[in-house]
Amino acid sequence: MPGANILIYRTGSLGDTLVALPALWVVRKHFAGARLSLLHDRQARGLFVSAEDVLRGSNLIDNFITYTVDFSAWGRFLSPLRKIVLLKRLRAEHFDTLVYLAPRLGMPRSVQRDRLFFRAAGIRTFIGMEGSWELPTRRPGEPLPAMPHVADQMLARLAESGIPVPAAGHGRIGLNLCADDERQAAIWLQAQYGGPRQGFIAVAPGSNRSVNIWPRERFEAVVRQLIGRFDIWPIIFGGAKDREVGDQLVKAWGRGYVAAGPLSVRSAAAVLKQCLLYVGNDTGTMHLAAAMGVPCVAIFSARNPPGKWEPYGQQHKVFRVRIDCEGCMLDTCIERGMECILSIDIDEVQAACATVLTRSDVVQRLMPSTTDVT
C-alpha cells in the first residue's frame, strides 16, 4: 500500500515492545512504501523504557506519537484533557489505517472503546482487531495449559486481517542496530577493560516483579562454576536499580562488568550481541537478548501461563516449575513464599548454561584472543 499513512498502536515497556517485533517487521514488509507511525505510552515518572527508546533508528517506524500514562490523582484528573489533545493530534495526521497491536485477552469492551476512539480520529480501516485468547483455566489435577507466545498472538491477529505472516515461533525479531549503537557499545566495552576479550555472558538478576527474582546467591553460584570451567567474563544487565546487586556479584566473582544503568537500550543491545549466553530472570533484558540472537537460559516463576512470555525463538531453555497455584498473576508472593521459582535448582541451571557453552559454534568464540587484557 505505497503512500498509505498508517498508525500502529502498541503500549507497554521494554518487553512489550520487543515481543511486538515480529508483527512490526511483517507490517513494514507488507506496507512497503507506507508511512508508519507508532502510538505508544510513556510513564509519567519515566521509570520504564519506552517504545521509542527501543525502536528509534531501526527503520521500522517513521514517526513516534507519545501519550503520558499517569496514575497519580493529578494524572487521573488531567486524563480527559489529554485524550482530547491526543485525538486532535491524530486527526491532524490524517491516518487512513490502524494496525492494532494493543494487548487484549477476552476484553471486547476495551477493543470496542478503542475502535470508537480511533474512528473519532478519522481512521476507517482497522487491522488486528479480530481474534482473541482467554487466559487458560486450570482443571483440578491437571497442569495449566500453555498459551501461544504473545508475539505469535499478534501475528495471528494480522493473519485474521489477511496479512501474510511467518509460522509461529519463526518471526523476525532483530532490532536493526545502527552504527551509532555499535559505536556506543564499543566505547563502553573499551572503558571497562581496555581491549578485546572473548567469552562474555550476560547475567540479569533483577526484575520489575519480586515474584520473578531468583535469589542473587544462586546466580553467584551458577556463574562461579561457569568461570571455573569456561573462564567466562560476566556482564550484569538491567536497570539502574540493579546496579547494587551487580556490584555485589562482580565483587564476589572477582571479575565482570556492570552494564545496568549507564547504557541506552540500543547500546545495551549491541553489548548483548557480544555475549555467548544469557542467564537470568523473566525480564525485558531477556527479550532483548533473544532479539540479538543470544541463547537464553531463562528462569521463570509460574505467575503467567506457560509459553506466553518465554524468550522468542527455538534456541532457548526455560526453567519453570509446574505448581498447583500456577497462573496466579501475582506480583508479590507471600502465602507460598515464591515456592515455584525457588524450586529451580542451581545445578540444573548451571548444566543448561554449560550445554550452550559447549556447542561447537560457541566454543569457537570462547577461544582466548591473542590481544586479551588480563
C-alpha positions in Angstrom: 0.0 0.0 0.0 2.5 2.7 -1.1 1.7 6.1 0.1 -0.6 4.9 2.9 -0.5 6.7 6.2 -0.6 4.0 8.9 -0.9 4.3 12.6 0.3 1.3 14.8 -1.0 1.2 18.3 1.2 -0.7 20.8 1.6 0.0 24.6 3.9 -1.2 27.2 7.6 -1.1 28.2 10.7 -2.9 27.0 9.5 -6.4 26.9 6.1 -5.4 25.4 7.8 -3.6 22.6 10.3 -6.4 21.9 7.7 -9.1 21.6 5.9 -6.9 19.1 8.9 -7.0 16.7 7.7 -10.0 14.6 4.4 -8.1 14.0 6.2 -4.8 13.3 8.5 -6.4 10.7 5.5 -8.0 9.0 3.7 -4.7 8.8 6.8 -2.9 7.5 7.2 -5.5 4.7 3.5 -5.7 3.8 3.1 -2.0 3.7 6.3 -1.2 1.9 6.4 2.5 1.0 3.8 3.4 3.6 4.5 6.0 6.3 4.3 4.1 9.7 3.7 6.0 12.9 3.7 4.3 16.3 1.3 5.5 19.0 2.7 4.4 22.4 2.6 5.3 26.0 5.3 6.7 28.4 5.1 6.6 32.1 4.9 10.0 33.8 7.6 9.1 36.3 9.9 7.9 33.5 10.6 4.6 35.2 10.2 2.3 32.2 11.9 2.1 28.8 9.5 3.4 26.1 8.9 2.0 22.6 10.7 5.0 21.1 13.8 4.2 23.1 13.8 0.7 21.7 12.8 1.4 18.0 14.3 4.8 17.1 17.0 4.2 14.5 15.7 0.7 13.5 13.9 2.0 10.3 10.8 0.1 11.4 8.9 3.2 12.4 8.9 6.6 10.7 7.2 8.7 13.4 6.5 8.3 17.1 3.5 9.7 18.9 3.6 9.5 22.6 0.9 9.9 25.3 1.5 10.1 29.0 0.3 7.5 31.5 0.0 9.0 35.0 -1.8 7.1 37.8 -1.5 9.9 40.3 -4.5 11.8 41.4 -3.5 14.8 39.3 -2.8 12.5 36.3 -6.3 11.0 36.6 -7.8 14.5 36.7 -5.9 15.5 33.6 -6.7 12.3 31.7 -9.8 13.5 29.8 -8.0 16.6 28.6 -5.0 14.6 27.5 -7.3 12.3 25.5 -8.9 15.3 23.7 -5.4 16.7 22.9 -4.3 13.3 21.5 -7.5 12.9 19.5 -6.8 16.3 17.8 -3.2 15.3 17.1 -4.3 12.1 15.4 -7.0 13.8 13.4 -4.4 16.3 12.2 -2.2 13.5 10.9 -4.9 12.1 8.6 -4.3 8.4 9.2 -6.2 6.1 6.9 -5.4 2.7 8.6 -4.9 1.5 12.2 -2.8 -1.6 13.0 -4.0 -2.6 16.4 -1.3 -4.4 18.5 -2.6 -3.4 21.9 -2.7 -6.2 24.5 -6.1 -7.9 24.5 -7.3 -11.1 26.2 -11.0 -11.5 26.2 -11.7 -7.8 26.5 -14.2 -6.9 23.8 -15.4 -3.8 25.6 -11.9 -2.4 25.6 -11.4 -3.2 21.9 -14.7 -1.5 21.1 -13.9 1.5 23.1 -10.6 1.8 21.2 -12.3 1.4 17.9 -14.7 4.2 18.7 -11.7 6.4 19.7 -9.8 5.8 16.5 -12.9 6.3 14.4 -13.3 9.7 16.0 -9.7 10.3 14.9 -10.8 9.8 11.3 -9.5 6.3 10.7 -11.7 3.9 8.7 -9.6 0.8 8.1 -8.7 -1.4 11.1 -6.2 -4.3 11.2 -5.5 -6.6 14.1 -8.8 -6.3 16.0 -10.0 -9.8 15.1 -9.2 -12.9 17.2 -8.7 -13.2 20.9 -7.4 -15.5 23.6 -8.8 -16.2 27.0 -6.4 -16.9 29.9 -6.3 -20.7 30.3 -8.2 -22.3 33.2 -6.6 -24.9 35.4 -8.6 -28.0 35.9 -8.1 -30.0 39.2 -5.3 -32.4 39.0 -4.1 -31.1 35.6 -1.3 -28.6 34.7 -2.2 -25.2 33.4 -2.4 -25.3 29.6 0.2 -23.5 27.6 -0.6 -20.4 25.6 0.7 -19.2 22.3 3.6 -16.8 22.6 2.3 -13.2 22.8 4.4 -12.4 19.6 2.6 -15.2 17.8 -0.8 -14.0 19.1 -0.1 -10.6 17.4 0.9 -12.4 14.2 -2.3 -14.4 14.2 -4.3 -11.2 14.6 -2.6 -9.8 11.5 -3.3 -13.0 9.6 -7.0 -12.7 10.5 -6.9 -9.4 8.7 -5.5 -11.0 5.6 -1.8 -10.2 6.0 0.8 -13.0 5.3 2.7 -13.9 8.4 5.5 -16.4 9.2 4.9 -19.7 11.1 4.6 -19.5 14.9 8.0 -19.1 16.5 9.7 -18.0 13.3 9.0 -14.3 13.2 11.8 -11.7 12.7 12.9 -10.2 16.0 16.1 -8.2 15.1 16.4 -4.5 16.2 18.4 -3.4 13.1 21.1 -1.7 15.2 22.8 1.3 13.6 26.4 2.3 13.6 26.0 4.7 16.5 24.5 1.9 18.7 27.5 -0.2 17.9 29.9 2.7 18.5 28.5 3.5 21.9 28.7 -0.2 22.9 32.4 -0.3 21.7 33.2 2.8 23.7 31.6 1.3 26.9 33.4 -2.0 26.5 36.7 -0.3 25.8 36.3 1.7 29.0 35.7 -1.5 31.1 38.8 -3.5 30.3 40.9 -1.6 27.7 40.9 -4.0 24.8 39.5 -7.1 23.1 38.3 -10.0 25.3 36.2 -13.0 24.4 33.9 -15.2 26.5 31.3 -12.7 27.7 28.0 -13.9 29.2 25.0 -11.8 30.1 23.5 -12.0 33.6 20.3 -10.4 34.5 19.5 -10.9 38.2 16.7 -8.3 38.5 13.1 -7.9 37.6 10.3 -5.3 38.0 8.3 -8.0 39.9 9.7 -9.5 43.1 7.9 -12.8 42.3 10.2 -13.2 39.2 13.5 -12.8 41.0 15.7 -15.9 41.6 18.0 -15.3 44.6 21.2 -13.4 44.0 23.2 -16.1 45.8 22.1 -18.7 43.2 23.3 -16.5 40.3 26.5 -16.1 42.1 26.9 -19.9 42.5 26.0 -20.7 38.8 28.3 -18.1 37.3 31.2 -19.0 39.7 31.0 -22.6 38.3 31.0 -21.3 34.8 34.0 -19.1 35.4 35.9 -22.0 36.8 35.0 -24.3 33.9 35.0 -21.9 30.9 36.9 -18.8 32.0 33.9 -16.6 31.0 33.5 -12.9 31.8 30.1 -12.0 33.1 28.3 -8.7 32.3 25.4 -7.6 34.5 22.5 -6.1 32.6 19.3 -4.4 33.9 18.1 -1.0 35.0 19.9 1.4 37.3 18.1 -0.2 40.3 20.1 -3.5 39.5 23.5 -1.8 39.8 23.9 -2.5 43.5 23.2 -6.2 43.1 25.5 -6.2 40.0 28.4 -4.7 42.0 27.9 -7.3 44.7 28.1 -10.1 42.2 31.1 -8.8 40.4 32.9 -8.4 43.7 32.0 -11.9 44.7 33.2 -13.4 41.4 36.4 -11.3 41.3 35.7 -10.4 37.7 33.0 -9.0 35.4 31.4 -5.7 34.5 28.1 -3.9 35.4 26.1 -2.6 32.4 23.0 -2.0 34.5 22.1 1.7 34.1 24.7 3.6 32.1 23.8 2.4 28.5 20.8 3.3 26.3 18.7 0.2 25.5 20.0 0.0 21.9 23.6 0.4 23.1 22.9 -2.3 25.7 21.6 -4.5 22.9 24.9 -4.0 21.0 26.8 -5.2 24.1 24.5 -8.1 24.5 25.2 -9.1 20.9 28.8 -9.8 22.0 27.6 -12.3 24.6 27.6 -16.1 24.2 24.8 -16.7 26.6 22.1 -15.0 28.6 21.3 -16.4 32.1 18.7 -14.5 34.1 15.1 -13.9 35.1 12.0 -13.2 33.1 12.7 -9.6 32.2 12.8 -7.2 29.3 16.5 -7.8 29.1 15.8 -11.5 28.4 13.7 -10.4 25.3 16.5 -8.0 24.3 19.0 -10.9 24.4 16.7 -13.0 22.3 16.3 -10.2 19.8 20.1 -10.2 19.5 20.2 -13.9 18.8 21.7 -14.8 22.1 20.7 -18.2 23.5 18.8 -17.7 26.8 18.7 -19.8 29.9 15.7 -18.2 31.5 14.4 -18.6 35.0 10.6 -18.2 35.3 8.1 -18.1 38.2 4.8 -19.7 37.5 2.7 -16.5 37.7 2.0 -16.5 33.9 0.7 -19.4 31.8 3.5 -21.4 30.2 4.6 -20.3 26.7 3.2 -16.7 26.7 6.2 -14.7 27.7 9.1 -17.0 27.0 12.1 -15.8 25.0 11.1 -15.9 21.3 12.7 -18.5 19.1 14.0 -22.1 19.1 17.4 -22.0 20.9 16.4 -21.2 24.4 16.0 -23.2 27.7 13.2 -22.1 30.1 13.1 -23.3 33.7 9.5 -23.1 35.0 8.1 -25.3 37.7 4.5 -26.7 37.5 2.7 -25.9 40.7 -1.0 -26.0 41.8 -1.2 -22.2 42.1 0.4 -21.5 38.7 -1.2 -18.7 36.7 -1.7 -16.7 39.9 -0.7 -13.4 38.2 0.7 -12.1 41.5 3.5 -9.5 41.6 4.4 -10.5 45.1 4.0 -14.0 46.6 3.6 -14.1 50.3 1.4 -17.1 51.0 3.5 -19.6 49.2 6.8 -17.9 49.7 7.8 -17.9 46.0 7.8 -21.7 46.1 7.7 -22.0 42.3 10.8 -20.1 41.4 12.7 -21.2 44.5 12.2 -24.8 43.4 14.5 -24.2 40.4 17.9 -25.8 41.2 21.3 -24.3 40.8 22.8 -27.4 39.3 20.2 -27.7 36.5 20.6 -24.0 35.5 24.4 -24.4 35.5 24.1 -27.6 33.4 21.9 -25.8 30.8 24.4 -22.9 30.6 27.3 -25.4 30.1 25.3 -27.1 27.3 25.2 -23.8 25.5 28.9 -23.0 26.1 30.0 -26.4 24.7 28.2 -26.0 21.4 30.6 -26.0 18.5 29.7 -22.5 17.3 30.1 -21.1 20.8 33.3 -22.9 21.6 35.0 -21.0 18.7 34.0 -17.7 20.3 35.3 -18.9 23.6 38.9 -19.3 22.3 41.1 -16.7 24.0 42.2 -13.8 21.9 45.9 -13.0 21.5 45.2 -9.4 22.5 43.4 -10.2 25.7 43.9 -7.8 28.6 44.1 -9.6 31.9 
